[in-house]
């Protein structure tokens, strides 16, 4: 095996290793992206649930019966 063949083998091996590293890096970025995407969906769902709860609480607090019961409780104490 001559020096030219040795250099060719080293260059090919280096390029193969670089391609392998690039593939692993790309795969890890895709995994991170899918995790952040699912986390975003969970946050959106939680936000929607919280908005529903706040709307229900606003309805309860602005209800005239609620004011009346608060006034009665104040008179009792």
mmCIF file of the N, C-alpha and C atoms, coordinates in Angstrom:
data_MODEL
# 
_entry.id   MODEL 
# 
loop_
_atom_site.group_PDB 
_atom_site.id 
_atom_site.type_symbol 
_atom_site.label_atom_id 
_atom_site.label_alt_id 
_atom_site.label_comp_id 
_atom_site.label_asym_id 
_atom_site.label_entity_id 
_atom_site.label_seq_id 
_atom_site.pdbx_PDB_ins_code 
_atom_site.Cartn_x 
_atom_site.Cartn_y 
_atom_site.Cartn_z 
_atom_site.occupancy 
_atom_site.B_iso_or_equiv 
_atom_site.pdbx_formal_charge 
_atom_site.auth_seq_id 
_atom_site.auth_comp_id 
_atom_site.auth_asym_id 
_atom_site.auth_atom_id 
_atom_site.pdbx_PDB_model_num 
ATOM 1   N N  . UNK A 1 1  ? 0.854   -1.159 0.000  1.00 0.00 ? 1  UNK A N  1 
ATOM 2   C CA . UNK A 1 1  ? 0.000   0.000  0.000  1.00 0.00 ? 1  UNK A CA 1 
ATOM 3   C C  . UNK A 1 1  ? 0.905   1.228  0.000  1.00 0.00 ? 1  UNK A C  1 
ATOM 4   N N  . UNK A 1 2  ? 0.696   2.059  -0.966 1.00 0.00 ? 2  UNK A N  1 
ATOM 5   C CA . UNK A 1 2  ? 1.540   3.238  -1.119 1.00 0.00 ? 2  UNK A CA 1 
ATOM 6   C C  . UNK A 1 2  ? 1.019   4.436  -0.327 1.00 0.00 ? 2  UNK A C  1 
ATOM 7   N N  . UNK A 1 3  ? 1.772   5.493  -0.294 1.00 0.00 ? 3  UNK A N  1 
ATOM 8   C CA . UNK A 1 3  ? 1.372   6.684  0.459  1.00 0.00 ? 3  UNK A CA 1 
ATOM 9   C C  . UNK A 1 3  ? 0.103   7.350  -0.106 1.00 0.00 ? 3  UNK A C  1 
ATOM 10  N N  . UNK A 1 4  ? -0.068  7.317  -1.413 1.00 0.00 ? 4  UNK A N  1 
ATOM 11  C CA . UNK A 1 4  ? -1.263  7.910  -2.021 1.00 0.00 ? 4  UNK A CA 1 
ATOM 12  C C  . UNK A 1 4  ? -2.514  7.164  -1.574 1.00 0.00 ? 4  UNK A C  1 
ATOM 13  N N  . UNK A 1 5  ? -2.455  5.848  -1.554 1.00 0.00 ? 5  UNK A N  1 
ATOM 14  C CA . UNK A 1 5  ? -3.601  5.039  -1.115 1.00 0.00 ? 5  UNK A CA 1 
ATOM 15  C C  . UNK A 1 5  ? -3.904  5.288  0.356  1.00 0.00 ? 5  UNK A C  1 
ATOM 16  N N  . UNK A 1 6  ? -2.870  5.422  1.160  1.00 0.00 ? 6  UNK A N  1 
ATOM 17  C CA . UNK A 1 6  ? -3.035  5.679  2.593  1.00 0.00 ? 6  UNK A CA 1 
ATOM 18  C C  . UNK A 1 6  ? -3.734  7.022  2.809  1.00 0.00 ? 6  UNK A C  1 
ATOM 19  N N  . UNK A 1 7  ? -3.334  8.045  2.071  1.00 0.00 ? 7  UNK A N  1 
ATOM 20  C CA . UNK A 1 7  ? -3.952  9.371  2.192  1.00 0.00 ? 7  UNK A CA 1 
ATOM 21  C C  . UNK A 1 7  ? -5.413  9.302  1.758  1.00 0.00 ? 7  UNK A C  1 
ATOM 22  N N  . UNK A 1 8  ? -5.688  8.577  0.684  1.00 0.00 ? 8  UNK A N  1 
ATOM 23  C CA . UNK A 1 8  ? -7.073  8.440  0.210  1.00 0.00 ? 8  UNK A CA 1 
ATOM 24  C C  . UNK A 1 8  ? -7.942  7.761  1.266  1.00 0.00 ? 8  UNK A C  1 
ATOM 25  N N  . UNK A 1 9  ? -7.446  6.711  1.878  1.00 0.00 ? 9  UNK A N  1 
ATOM 26  C CA . UNK A 1 9  ? -8.203  6.007  2.912  1.00 0.00 ? 9  UNK A CA 1 
ATOM 27  C C  . UNK A 1 9  ? -8.472  6.927  4.102  1.00 0.00 ? 9  UNK A C  1 
ATOM 28  N N  . UNK A 1 10 ? -7.480  7.697  4.508  1.00 0.00 ? 10 UNK A N  1 
ATOM 29  C CA . UNK A 1 10 ? -7.648  8.618  5.643  1.00 0.00 ? 10 UNK A CA 1 
ATOM 30  C C  . UNK A 1 10 ? -8.678  9.696  5.315  1.00 0.00 ? 10 UNK A C  1 
ATOM 31  N N  . UNK A 1 11 ? -8.620  10.233 4.098  1.00 0.00 ? 11 UNK A N  1 
ATOM 32  C CA . UNK A 1 11 ? -9.572  11.275 3.694  1.00 0.00 ? 11 UNK A CA 1 
ATOM 33  C C  . UNK A 1 11 ? -10.987 10.709 3.647  1.00 0.00 ? 11 UNK A C  1 
ATOM 34  N N  . UNK A 1 12 ? -11.143 9.517  3.075  1.00 0.00 ? 12 UNK A N  1 
ATOM 35  C CA . UNK A 1 12 ? -12.471 8.887  2.984  1.00 0.00 ? 12 UNK A CA 1 
ATOM 36  C C  . UNK A 1 12 ? -13.016 8.578  4.383  1.00 0.00 ? 12 UNK A C  1 
ATOM 37  N N  . UNK A 1 13 ? -12.166 8.075  5.258  1.00 0.00 ? 13 UNK A N  1 
ATOM 38  C CA . UNK A 1 13 ? -12.592 7.786  6.625  1.00 0.00 ? 13 UNK A CA 1 
ATOM 39  C C  . UNK A 1 13 ? -12.997 9.068  7.349  1.00 0.00 ? 13 UNK A C  1 
ATOM 40  N N  . UNK A 1 14 ? -12.257 10.138 7.163  1.00 0.00 ? 14 UNK A N  1 
ATOM 41  C CA . UNK A 1 14 ? -12.585 11.419 7.804  1.00 0.00 ? 14 UNK A CA 1 
ATOM 42  C C  . UNK A 1 14 ? -13.917 11.959 7.306  1.00 0.00 ? 14 UNK A C  1 
ATOM 43  N N  . UNK A 1 15 ? -14.135 11.877 6.000  1.00 0.00 ? 15 UNK A N  1 
ATOM 44  C CA . UNK A 1 15 ? -15.405 12.353 5.443  1.00 0.00 ? 15 UNK A CA 1 
ATOM 45  C C  . UNK A 1 15 ? -16.573 11.500 5.929  1.00 0.00 ? 15 UNK A C  1 
ATOM 46  N N  . UNK A 1 16 ? -16.368 10.206 6.015  1.00 0.00 ? 16 UNK A N  1 
ATOM 47  C CA . UNK A 1 16 ? -17.414 9.319  6.527  1.00 0.00 ? 16 UNK A CA 1 
ATOM 48  C C  . UNK A 1 16 ? -17.763 9.639  7.973  1.00 0.00 ? 16 UNK A C  1 
ATOM 49  N N  . UNK A 1 17 ? -16.743 9.885  8.782  1.00 0.00 ? 17 UNK A N  1 
ATOM 50  C CA . UNK A 1 17 ? -16.976 10.222 10.188 1.00 0.00 ? 17 UNK A CA 1 
ATOM 51  C C  . UNK A 1 17 ? -17.698 11.562 10.318 1.00 0.00 ? 17 UNK A C  1 
ATOM 52  N N  . UNK A 1 18 ? -17.314 12.534 9.488  1.00 0.00 ? 18 UNK A N  1 
ATOM 53  C CA . UNK A 1 18 ? -17.970 13.841 9.526  1.00 0.00 ? 18 UNK A CA 1 
ATOM 54  C C  . UNK A 1 18 ? -19.448 13.718 9.132  1.00 0.00 ? 18 UNK A C  1 
ATOM 55  N N  . UNK A 1 19 ? -19.736 12.880 8.138  1.00 0.00 ? 19 UNK A N  1 
ATOM 56  C CA . UNK A 1 19 ? -21.122 12.664 7.726  1.00 0.00 ? 19 UNK A CA 1 
ATOM 57  C C  . UNK A 1 19 ? -21.913 11.985 8.841  1.00 0.00 ? 19 UNK A C  1 
ATOM 58  N N  . UNK A 1 20 ? -21.299 11.032 9.515  1.00 0.00 ? 20 UNK A N  1 
ATOM 59  C CA . UNK A 1 20 ? -21.949 10.332 10.624 1.00 0.00 ? 20 UNK A CA 1 
ATOM 60  C C  . UNK A 1 20 ? -22.265 11.301 11.766 1.00 0.00 ? 20 UNK A C  1 
ATOM 61  N N  . UNK A 1 21 ? -21.335 12.166 12.117 1.00 0.00 ? 21 UNK A N  1 
ATOM 62  C CA . UNK A 1 21 ? -21.566 13.169 13.166 1.00 0.00 ? 21 UNK A CA 1 
ATOM 63  C C  . UNK A 1 21 ? -22.685 14.129 12.779 1.00 0.00 ? 21 UNK A C  1 
ATOM 64  N N  . UNK A 1 22 ? -22.714 14.540 11.516 1.00 0.00 ? 22 UNK A N  1 
ATOM 65  C CA . UNK A 1 22 ? -23.756 15.453 11.051 1.00 0.00 ? 22 UNK A CA 1 
ATOM 66  C C  . UNK A 1 22 ? -25.126 14.790 11.155 1.00 0.00 ? 22 UNK A C  1 
ATOM 67  N N  . UNK A 1 23 ? -25.184 13.510 10.828 1.00 0.00 ? 23 UNK A N  1 
ATOM 68  C CA . UNK A 1 23 ? -26.454 12.786 10.922 1.00 0.00 ? 23 UNK A CA 1 
ATOM 69  C C  . UNK A 1 23 ? -26.912 12.689 12.371 1.00 0.00 ? 23 UNK A C  1 
ATOM 70  N N  . UNK A 1 24 ? -26.007 12.385 13.284 1.00 0.00 ? 24 UNK A N  1 
ATOM 71  C CA . UNK A 1 24 ? -26.364 12.308 14.704 1.00 0.00 ? 24 UNK A CA 1 
ATOM 72  C C  . UNK A 1 24 ? -26.827 13.664 15.235 1.00 0.00 ? 24 UNK A C  1 
ATOM 73  N N  . UNK A 1 25 ? -26.159 14.735 14.838 1.00 0.00 ? 25 UNK A N  1 
ATOM 74  C CA . UNK A 1 25 ? -26.525 16.078 15.285 1.00 0.00 ? 25 UNK A CA 1 
ATOM 75  C C  . UNK A 1 25 ? -27.906 16.445 14.756 1.00 0.00 ? 25 UNK A C  1 
ATOM 76  N N  . UNK A 1 26 ? -28.167 16.120 13.512 1.00 0.00 ? 26 UNK A N  1 
ATOM 77  C CA . UNK A 1 26 ? -29.466 16.411 12.915 1.00 0.00 ? 26 UNK A CA 1 
ATOM 78  C C  . UNK A 1 26 ? -30.571 15.645 13.631 1.00 0.00 ? 26 UNK A C  1 
ATOM 79  N N  . UNK A 1 27 ? -30.303 14.394 13.950 1.00 0.00 ? 27 UNK A N  1 
ATOM 80  C CA . UNK A 1 27 ? -31.296 13.570 14.638 1.00 0.00 ? 27 UNK A CA 1 
ATOM 81  C C  . UNK A 1 27 ? -31.590 14.124 16.025 1.00 0.00 ? 27 UNK A C  1 
ATOM 82  N N  . UNK A 1 28 ? -30.577 14.559 16.747 1.00 0.00 ? 28 UNK A N  1 
ATOM 83  C CA . UNK A 1 28 ? -30.788 15.103 18.085 1.00 0.00 ? 28 UNK A CA 1 
ATOM 84  C C  . UNK A 1 28 ? -31.565 16.425 18.022 1.00 0.00 ? 28 UNK A C  1 
ATOM 85  N N  . UNK A 1 29 ? -31.324 17.226 16.989 1.00 0.00 ? 29 UNK A N  1 
ATOM 86  C CA . UNK A 1 29 ? -32.073 18.473 16.824 1.00 0.00 ? 29 UNK A CA 1 
ATOM 87  C C  . UNK A 1 29 ? -33.531 18.181 16.502 1.00 0.00 ? 29 UNK A C  1 
ATOM 88  N N  . UNK A 1 30 ? -33.788 17.162 15.687 1.00 0.00 ? 30 UNK A N  1 
ATOM 89  C CA . UNK A 1 30 ? -35.160 16.785 15.370 1.00 0.00 ? 30 UNK A CA 1 
ATOM 90  C C  . UNK A 1 30 ? -35.893 16.304 16.621 1.00 0.00 ? 30 UNK A C  1 
ATOM 91  N N  . UNK A 1 31 ? -35.203 15.536 17.460 1.00 0.00 ? 31 UNK A N  1 
ATOM 92  C CA . UNK A 1 31 ? -35.804 15.056 18.699 1.00 0.00 ? 31 UNK A CA 1 
ATOM 93  C C  . UNK A 1 31 ? -36.133 16.219 19.624 1.00 0.00 ? 31 UNK A C  1 
ATOM 94  N N  . UNK A 1 32 ? -35.227 17.166 19.727 1.00 0.00 ? 32 UNK A N  1 
ATOM 95  C CA . UNK A 1 32 ? -35.448 18.335 20.579 1.00 0.00 ? 32 UNK A CA 1 
ATOM 96  C C  . UNK A 1 32 ? -36.610 19.164 20.050 1.00 0.00 ? 32 UNK A C  1 
ATOM 97  N N  . UNK A 1 33 ? -36.700 19.286 18.726 1.00 0.00 ? 33 UNK A N  1 
ATOM 98  C CA . UNK A 1 33 ? -37.778 20.053 18.114 1.00 0.00 ? 33 UNK A CA 1 
ATOM 99  C C  . UNK A 1 33 ? -39.122 19.394 18.376 1.00 0.00 ? 33 UNK A C  1 
ATOM 100 N N  . UNK A 1 34 ? -39.188 18.078 18.258 1.00 0.00 ? 34 UNK A N  1 
ATOM 101 C CA . UNK A 1 34 ? -40.458 17.391 18.504 1.00 0.00 ? 34 UNK A CA 1 
ATOM 102 C C  . UNK A 1 34 ? -40.848 17.473 19.972 1.00 0.00 ? 34 UNK A C  1 
ATOM 103 N N  . UNK A 1 35 ? -39.857 17.447 20.889 1.00 0.00 ? 35 UNK A N  1 
ATOM 104 C CA . UNK A 1 35 ? -40.152 17.589 22.312 1.00 0.00 ? 35 UNK A CA 1 
ATOM 105 C C  . UNK A 1 35 ? -40.692 18.977 22.606 1.00 0.00 ? 35 UNK A C  1 
ATOM 106 N N  . UNK A 1 36 ? -40.067 20.001 22.044 1.00 0.00 ? 36 UNK A N  1 
ATOM 107 C CA . UNK A 1 36 ? -40.532 21.365 22.293 1.00 0.00 ? 36 UNK A CA 1 
ATOM 108 C C  . UNK A 1 36 ? -41.903 21.584 21.655 1.00 0.00 ? 36 UNK A C  1 
ATOM 109 N N  . UNK A 1 37 ? -42.167 20.931 20.542 1.00 0.00 ? 37 UNK A N  1 
ATOM 110 C CA . UNK A 1 37 ? -43.456 21.042 19.886 1.00 0.00 ? 37 UNK A CA 1 
ATOM 111 C C  . UNK A 1 37 ? -44.551 20.431 20.752 1.00 0.00 ? 37 UNK A C  1 
ATOM 112 N N  . UNK A 1 38 ? -44.281 19.263 21.325 1.00 0.00 ? 38 UNK A N  1 
ATOM 113 C CA . UNK A 1 38 ? -45.288 18.633 22.186 1.00 0.00 ? 38 UNK A CA 1 
ATOM 114 C C  . UNK A 1 38 ? -45.462 19.435 23.467 1.00 0.00 ? 38 UNK A C  1 
ATOM 115 N N  . UNK A 1 39 ? -44.374 20.024 23.974 1.00 0.00 ? 39 UNK A N  1 
ATOM 116 C CA . UNK A 1 39 ? -44.475 20.868 25.171 1.00 0.00 ? 39 UNK A CA 1 
ATOM 117 C C  . UNK A 1 39 ? -45.323 22.102 24.870 1.00 0.00 ? 39 UNK A C  1 
ATOM 118 N N  . UNK A 1 40 ? -45.171 22.664 23.690 1.00 0.00 ? 40 UNK A N  1 
ATOM 119 C CA . UNK A 1 40 ? -45.952 23.823 23.290 1.00 0.00 ? 40 UNK A CA 1 
ATOM 120 C C  . UNK A 1 40 ? -47.435 23.474 23.221 1.00 0.00 ? 40 UNK A C  1 
ATOM 121 N N  . UNK A 1 41 ? -47.749 22.313 22.673 1.00 0.00 ? 41 UNK A N  1 
ATOM 122 C CA . UNK A 1 41 ? -49.147 21.868 22.598 1.00 0.00 ? 41 UNK A CA 1 
ATOM 123 C C  . UNK A 1 41 ? -49.733 21.695 23.998 1.00 0.00 ? 41 UNK A C  1 
ATOM 124 N N  . UNK A 1 42 ? -48.951 21.134 24.921 1.00 0.00 ? 42 UNK A N  1 
ATOM 125 C CA . UNK A 1 42 ? -49.423 20.981 26.303 1.00 0.00 ? 42 UNK A CA 1 
ATOM 126 C C  . UNK A 1 42 ? -49.695 22.334 26.939 1.00 0.00 ? 42 UNK A C  1 
ATOM 127 N N  . UNK A 1 43 ? -48.818 23.299 26.685 1.00 0.00 ? 43 UNK A N  1 
ATOM 128 C CA . UNK A 1 43 ? -49.006 24.642 27.243 1.00 0.00 ? 43 UNK A CA 1 
ATOM 129 C C  . UNK A 1 43 ? -50.245 25.313 26.659 1.00 0.00 ? 43 UNK A C  1 
ATOM 130 N N  . UNK A 1 44 ? -50.475 25.127 25.369 1.00 0.00 ? 44 UNK A N  1 
ATOM 131 C CA . UNK A 1 44 ? -51.664 25.704 24.740 1.00 0.00 ? 44 UNK A CA 1 
ATOM 132 C C  . UNK A 1 44 ? -52.931 25.119 25.358 1.00 0.00 ? 44 UNK A C  1 
ATOM 133 N N  . UNK A 1 45 ? -52.930 23.808 25.580 1.00 0.00 ? 45 UNK A N  1 
ATOM 134 C CA . UNK A 1 45 ? -54.088 23.148 26.178 1.00 0.00 ? 45 UNK A CA 1 
ATOM 135 C C  . UNK A 1 45 ? -54.311 23.654 27.610 1.00 0.00 ? 45 UNK A C  1 
ATOM 136 N N  . UNK A 1 46 ? -53.235 23.792 28.374 1.00 0.00 ? 46 UNK A N  1 
ATOM 137 C CA . UNK A 1 46 ? -53.352 24.282 29.742 1.00 0.00 ? 46 UNK A CA 1 
ATOM 138 C C  . UNK A 1 46 ? -53.861 25.725 29.754 1.00 0.00 ? 46 UNK A C  1 
ATOM 139 N N  . UNK A 1 47 ? -53.408 26.547 28.816 1.00 0.00 ? 47 UNK A N  1 
ATOM 140 C CA . UNK A 1 47 ? -53.863 27.930 28.724 1.00 0.00 ? 47 UNK A CA 1 
ATOM 141 C C  . UNK A 1 47 ? -55.364 27.982 28.428 1.00 0.00 ? 47 UNK A C  1 
ATOM 142 N N  . UNK A 1 48 ? -55.828 27.136 27.531 1.00 0.00 ? 48 UNK A N  1 
ATOM 143 C CA . UNK A 1 48 ? -57.251 27.103 27.210 1.00 0.00 ? 48 UNK A CA 1 
ATOM 144 C C  . UNK A 1 48 ? -58.074 26.708 28.439 1.00 0.00 ? 48 UNK A C  1 
ATOM 145 N N  . UNK A 1 49 ? -57.590 25.728 29.204 1.00 0.00 ? 49 UNK A N  1 
ATOM 146 C CA . UNK A 1 49 ? -58.297 25.308 30.411 1.00 0.00 ? 49 UNK A CA 1 
ATOM 147 C C  . UNK A 1 49 ? -58.323 26.441 31.440 1.00 0.00 ? 49 UNK A C  1 
ATOM 148 N N  . UNK A 1 50 ? -57.220 27.148 31.589 1.00 0.00 ? 50 UNK A N  1 
ATOM 149 C CA . UNK A 1 50 ? -57.170 28.254 32.541 1.00 0.00 ? 50 UNK A CA 1 
ATOM 150 C C  . UNK A 1 50 ? -58.101 29.390 32.129 1.00 0.00 ? 50 UNK A C  1 
ATOM 151 N N  . UNK A 1 51 ? -58.206 29.648 30.837 1.00 0.00 ? 51 UNK A N  1 
ATOM 152 C CA . UNK A 1 51 ? -59.128 30.684 30.360 1.00 0.00 ? 51 UNK A CA 1 
ATOM 153 C C  . UNK A 1 51 ? -60.565 30.316 30.696 1.00 0.00 ? 51 UNK A C  1 
ATOM 154 N N  . UNK A 1 52 ? -60.902 29.027 30.561 1.00 0.00 ? 52 UNK A N  1 
ATOM 155 C CA . UNK A 1 52 ? -62.251 28.579 30.907 1.00 0.00 ? 52 UNK A CA 1 
ATOM 156 C C  . UNK A 1 52 ? -62.517 28.762 32.401 1.00 0.00 ? 52 UNK A C  1 
ATOM 157 N N  . UNK A 1 53 ? -61.531 28.441 33.214 1.00 0.00 ? 53 UNK A N  1 
ATOM 158 C CA . UNK A 1 53 ? -61.695 28.598 34.667 1.00 0.00 ? 53 UNK A CA 1 
ATOM 159 C C  . UNK A 1 53 ? -61.883 30.058 35.054 1.00 0.00 ? 53 UNK A C  1 
ATOM 160 N N  . UNK A 1 54 ? -61.084 30.941 34.448 1.00 0.00 ? 54 UNK A N  1 
ATOM 161 C CA . UNK A 1 54 ? -61.195 32.365 34.753 1.00 0.00 ? 54 UNK A CA 1 
ATOM 162 C C  . UNK A 1 54 ? -62.569 32.887 34.327 1.00 0.00 ? 54 UNK A C  1 
ATOM 163 N N  . UNK A 1 55 ? -63.047 32.441 33.175 1.00 0.00 ? 55 UNK A N  1 
ATOM 164 C CA . UNK A 1 55 ? -64.371 32.874 32.716 1.00 0.00 ? 55 UNK A CA 1 
ATOM 165 C C  . UNK A 1 55 ? -65.452 32.413 33.695 1.00 0.00 ? 55 UNK A C  1 
ATOM 166 N N  . UNK A 1 56 ? -65.333 31.194 34.206 1.00 0.00 ? 56 UNK A N  1 
ATOM 167 C CA . UNK A 1 56 ? -66.305 30.696 35.176 1.00 0.00 ? 56 UNK A CA 1 
ATOM 168 C C  . UNK A 1 56 ? -66.242 31.503 36.469 1.00 0.00 ? 56 UNK A C  1 
ATOM 169 N N  . UNK A 1 57 ? -65.044 31.825 36.929 1.00 0.00 ? 57 UNK A N  1 
ATOM 170 C CA . UNK A 1 57 ? -64.904 32.631 38.143 1.00 0.00 ? 57 UNK A CA 1 
ATOM 171 C C  . UNK A 1 57 ? -65.451 34.044 37.949 1.00 0.00 ? 57 UNK A C  1 
ATOM 172 N N  . UNK A 1 58 ? -65.231 34.623 36.789 1.00 0.00 ? 58 UNK A N  1 
ATOM 173 C CA . UNK A 1 58 ? -65.774 35.949 36.506 1.00 0.00 ? 58 UNK A CA 1 
ATOM 174 C C  . UNK A 1 58 ? -67.295 35.924 36.529 1.00 0.00 ? 58 UNK A C  1 
ATOM 175 N N  . UNK A 1 59 ? -67.873 34.862 36.010 1.00 0.00 ? 59 UNK A N  1 
ATOM 176 C CA . UNK A 1 59 ? -69.324 34.728 36.019 1.00 0.00 ? 59 UNK A CA 1 
ATOM 177 C C  . UNK A 1 59 ? -69.848 34.645 37.446 1.00 0.00 ? 59 UNK A C  1 
ATOM 178 N N  . UNK A 1 60 ? -69.172 33.877 38.270 1.00 0.00 ? 60 UNK A N  1 
ATOM 179 C CA . UNK A 1 60 ? -69.599 33.718 39.666 1.00 0.00 ? 60 UNK A CA 1 
ATOM 180 C C  . UNK A 1 60 ? -69.484 35.040 40.411 1.00 0.00 ? 60 UNK A C  1 
ATOM 181 N N  . UNK A 1 61 ? -68.366 35.726 40.254 1.00 0.00 ? 61 UNK A N  1 
ATOM 182 C CA . UNK A 1 61 ? -68.127 36.961 41.006 1.00 0.00 ? 61 UNK A CA 1 
ATOM 183 C C  . UNK A 1 61 ? -69.046 38.085 40.554 1.00 0.00 ? 61 UNK A C  1 
ATOM 184 N N  . UNK A 1 62 ? -69.361 38.163 39.290 1.00 0.00 ? 62 UNK A N  1 
ATOM 185 C CA . UNK A 1 62 ? -70.213 39.244 38.795 1.00 0.00 ? 62 UNK A CA 1 
ATOM 186 C C  . UNK A 1 62 ? -71.695 38.940 38.948 1.00 0.00 ? 62 UNK A C  1 
ATOM 187 N N  . UNK A 1 63 ? -72.023 37.763 39.418 1.00 0.00 ? 63 UNK A N  1 
ATOM 188 C CA . UNK A 1 63 ? -73.415 37.379 39.630 1.00 0.00 ? 63 UNK A CA 1 
ATOM 189 C C  . UNK A 1 63 ? -73.973 38.173 40.807 1.00 0.00 ? 63 UNK A C  1 
ATOM 190 N N  . UNK A 1 64 ? -75.209 38.690 40.696 1.00 0.00 ? 64 UNK A N  1 
ATOM 191 C CA . UNK A 1 64 ? -75.821 39.492 41.748 1.00 0.00 ? 64 UNK A CA 1 
ATOM 192 C C  . UNK A 1 64 ? -76.050 38.675 43.015 1.00 0.00 ? 64 UNK A C  1 
ATOM 193 N N  . UNK A 1 65 ? -76.321 37.404 42.866 1.00 0.00 ? 65 UNK A N  1 
ATOM 194 C CA . UNK A 1 65 ? -76.534 36.543 44.037 1.00 0.00 ? 65 UNK A CA 1 
ATOM 195 C C  . UNK A 1 65 ? -75.250 36.448 44.857 1.00 0.00 ? 65 UNK A C  1 
ATOM 196 N N  . UNK A 1 66 ? -74.116 36.456 44.195 1.00 0.00 ? 66 UNK A N  1 
ATOM 197 C CA . UNK A 1 66 ? -72.833 36.396 44.900 1.00 0.00 ? 66 UNK A CA 1 
ATOM 198 C C  . UNK A 1 66 ? -72.652 37.651 45.744 1.00 0.00 ? 66 UNK A C  1 
ATOM 199 N N  . UNK A 1 67 ? -72.975 38.817 45.190 1.00 0.00 ? 67 UNK A N  1 
ATOM 200 C CA . UNK A 1 67 ? -72.885 40.061 45.958 1.00 0.00 ? 67 UNK A CA 1 
ATOM 201 C C  . UNK A 1 67 ? -73.801 40.016 47.172 1.00 0.00 ? 67 UNK A C  1 
ATOM 202 N N  . UNK A 1 68 ? -74.994 39.503 46.986 1.00 0.00 ? 68 UNK A N  1 
ATOM 203 C CA . UNK A 1 68 ? -75.948 39.410 48.079 1.00 0.00 ? 68 UNK A CA 1 
ATOM 204 C C  . UNK A 1 68 ? -75.428 38.497 49.180 1.00 0.00 ? 68 UNK A C  1 
ATOM 205 N N  . UNK A 1 69 ? -74.871 37.354 48.801 1.00 0.00 ? 69 UNK A N  1 
ATOM 206 C CA . UNK A 1 69 ? -74.349 36.442 49.818 1.00 0.00 ? 69 UNK A CA 1 
ATOM 207 C C  . UNK A 1 69 ? -73.146 37.049 50.537 1.00 0.00 ? 69 UNK A C  1 
ATOM 208 N N  . UNK A 1 70 ? -72.339 37.827 49.852 1.00 0.00 ? 70 UNK A N  1 
ATOM 209 C CA . UNK A 1 70 ? -71.219 38.517 50.490 1.00 0.00 ? 70 UNK A CA 1 
ATOM 210 C C  . UNK A 1 70 ? -71.726 39.539 51.505 1.00 0.00 ? 70 UNK A C  1 
ATOM 211 N N  . UNK A 1 71 ? -72.751 40.274 51.150 1.00 0.00 ? 71 UNK A N  1 
ATOM 212 C CA . UNK A 1 71 ? -73.310 41.264 52.070 1.00 0.00 ? 71 UNK A CA 1 
ATOM 213 C C  . UNK A 1 71 ? -73.905 40.592 53.305 1.00 0.00 ? 71 UNK A C  1 
ATOM 214 N N  . UNK A 1 72 ? -74.554 39.479 53.116 1.00 0.00 ? 72 UNK A N  1 
ATOM 215 C CA . UNK A 1 72 ? -75.106 38.730 54.255 1.00 0.00 ? 72 UNK A CA 1 
ATOM 216 C C  . UNK A 1 72 ? -73.996 38.245 55.160 1.00 0.00 ? 72 UNK A C  1 
ATOM 217 N N  . UNK A 1 73 ? -72.927 37.738 54.594 1.00 0.00 ? 73 UNK A N  1 
ATOM 218 C CA . UNK A 1 73 ? -71.800 37.270 55.394 1.00 0.00 ? 73 UNK A CA 1 
ATOM 219 C C  . UNK A 1 73 ? -71.168 38.426 56.172 1.00 0.00 ? 73 UNK A C  1 
ATOM 220 N N  . UNK A 1 74 ? -71.088 39.596 55.567 1.00 0.00 ? 74 UNK A N  1 
ATOM 221 C CA . UNK A 1 74 ? -70.552 40.757 56.269 1.00 0.00 ? 74 UNK A CA 1 
ATOM 222 C C  . UNK A 1 74 ? -71.435 41.160 57.446 1.00 0.00 ? 74 UNK A C  1 
ATOM 223 N N  . UNK A 1 75 ? -72.732 41.050 57.272 1.00 0.00 ? 75 UNK A N  1 
ATOM 224 C CA . UNK A 1 75 ? -73.652 41.395 58.348 1.00 0.00 ? 75 UNK A CA 1 
ATOM 225 C C  . UNK A 1 75 ? -73.572 40.385 59.502 1.00 0.00 ? 75 UNK A C  1 
ATOM 226 N N  . UNK A 1 76 ? -73.306 39.142 59.196 1.00 0.00 ? 76 UNK A N  1 
ATOM 227 C CA . UNK A 1 76 ? -73.200 38.113 60.235 1.00 0.00 ? 76 UNK A CA 1 
ATOM 228 C C  . UNK A 1 76 ? -71.977 38.312 61.111 1.00 0.00 ? 76 UNK A C  1 
ATOM 229 N N  . UNK A 1 77 ? -70.924 38.859 60.592 1.00 0.00 ? 77 UNK A N  1 
ATOM 230 C CA . UNK A 1 77 ? -69.703 38.997 61.394 1.00 0.00 ? 77 UNK A CA 1 
ATOM 231 C C  . UNK A 1 77 ? -69.610 40.264 62.153 1.00 0.00 ? 77 UNK A C  1 
# 
